[in-house]
């Protein structure tokens, strides 16, 4: 027992002296730092908004420890950048130690102040490292962008925080619009969004058209209106759930032409909410709604027309048309190859009832849900589901369309199906990349009904401006094959 105690005591003494032994710091001027990157680049950052974190590592490739006598931002306290070195925030750090053949992390953020220019501008700085008399630098470069900002000024119980857009406002493309919370088009007012305008939403933010409000989006083929999240870094370009939704209530006149609505939770939510009995109408032309974490189009008893629209890659439904209504989808591509998790819902869902305060279903007529010259396809076995209550109208029709359903689904009832291509792969160019144009030998080519092109002035041309009358029959979906 005495020998064991003596041995343990010796071991503890050895550990104590080993831990207390000082590092050997080299003072050799040739012992320099190595960096994982010599320049930290930030994509466009909106003024007054903080960026995401960027990071790099400092490596000591030497066999002795190094002491960095000073790490500092060249711009000092006036710099728009902020540092965190090895877990400590600041702009100036002294005597930072790196053991032999080891490394440490540096994190960088940037917040840019407004200036008077409309175009993106460059804001640069550098981090200076002073070691053994050597000065080394890592460059910091960010592109700043001025914008119109909307921040919450109103709060009511049961409602998200919101700001009111000035009545009859016109937004143009000179500067982008950045929205915190909800920006609201008030009752009796209108918002016109002109071609090329870009709207960026902060986390959980959205655009809300109150009852009796009006939304007019007037994008063009060359200059669509874009709705997306406020993070502009490359890894956010196709990331869903960055913002909430565009929410449109009853009683207004609403039209969306040439828009891209992407990377939110719900693309369009269309519903009667405040004043039952008012008209509920919207026309959506030549628009892409994609990468929504929840639903692309969610309706409750609305009247909606979609021409030449792509609705794609949503975590739940591409379109959930609920509580009855009246709908027409013409030359639309509805493709769901969701890759951000497991999807257990079909892409299109129809019902003809609502649930009252007693949790009982109450019938509401589904007067029409027509899908003509459309593609409804995805990576689930069944992409179409109906949930109908007996006693209320349940009218729907797929006409000259590709329809992905269970093999056992009967598509012979002429009241609901006409010229259906059941489970035929339309042959998109690249579903992994979200490219739902048609491949050279696509099955969907020339399968459309040419008579549909006479319904309105939109349909003779596809979303890219290709004249469908140049072909014997139009292709199914939003995109005419040109190769």
Secondary structure as UniProt FT lines:
FT   HELIX           2..20
FT   TURN            29..30
FT   STRAND          34..35
FT   STRAND          39..46
FT   TURN            47..48
FT   STRAND          54..60
FT   STRAND          65..73
FT   TURN            74..75
FT   HELIX           76..78
FT   STRAND          81..85
FT   TURN            86..87
FT   STRAND          88..90
FT   STRAND          92..98
FT   TURN            100..101
FT   STRAND          102..111
FT   STRAND          121..131
FT   TURN            132..133
FT   STRAND          134..145
FT   STRAND          147..150
FT   TURN            157..158
FT   STRAND          162..164
FT   TURN            167..168
FT   STRAND          169..171
FT   STRAND          176..179
FT   STRAND          182..185
FT   TURN            187..188
FT   STRAND          190..194
FT   TURN            195..196
FT   STRAND          198..201
FT   TURN            203..204
FT   STRAND          206..209
FT   TURN            211..212
FT   STRAND          214..218
FT   STRAND          225..229
FT   HELIX           234..236
FT   TURN            237..238
FT   STRAND          245..248
FT   STRAND          253..257
FT   STRAND          259..262
FT   STRAND          266..271
FT   TURN            276..277
FT   STRAND          281..285
FT   STRAND          288..292
FT   STRAND          295..307
FT   STRAND          310..314
FT   STRAND          319..330
FT   STRAND          333..336
FT   STRAND          348..351
FT   STRAND          353..355
FT   TURN            357..358
FT   STRAND          361..363
FT   STRAND          366..372
FT   STRAND          375..378
FT   STRAND          384..387
FT   TURN            390..391
FT   STRAND          397..403
FT   TURN            407..408
FT   TURN            414..416
FT   STRAND          417..422
FT   STRAND          428..430
FT   TURN            431..434
FT   STRAND          435..438
FT   TURN            440..441
FT   TURN            443..446
FT   HELIX           450..454
FT   TURN            459..460
FT   TURN            463..464
FT   HELIX           468..470
//
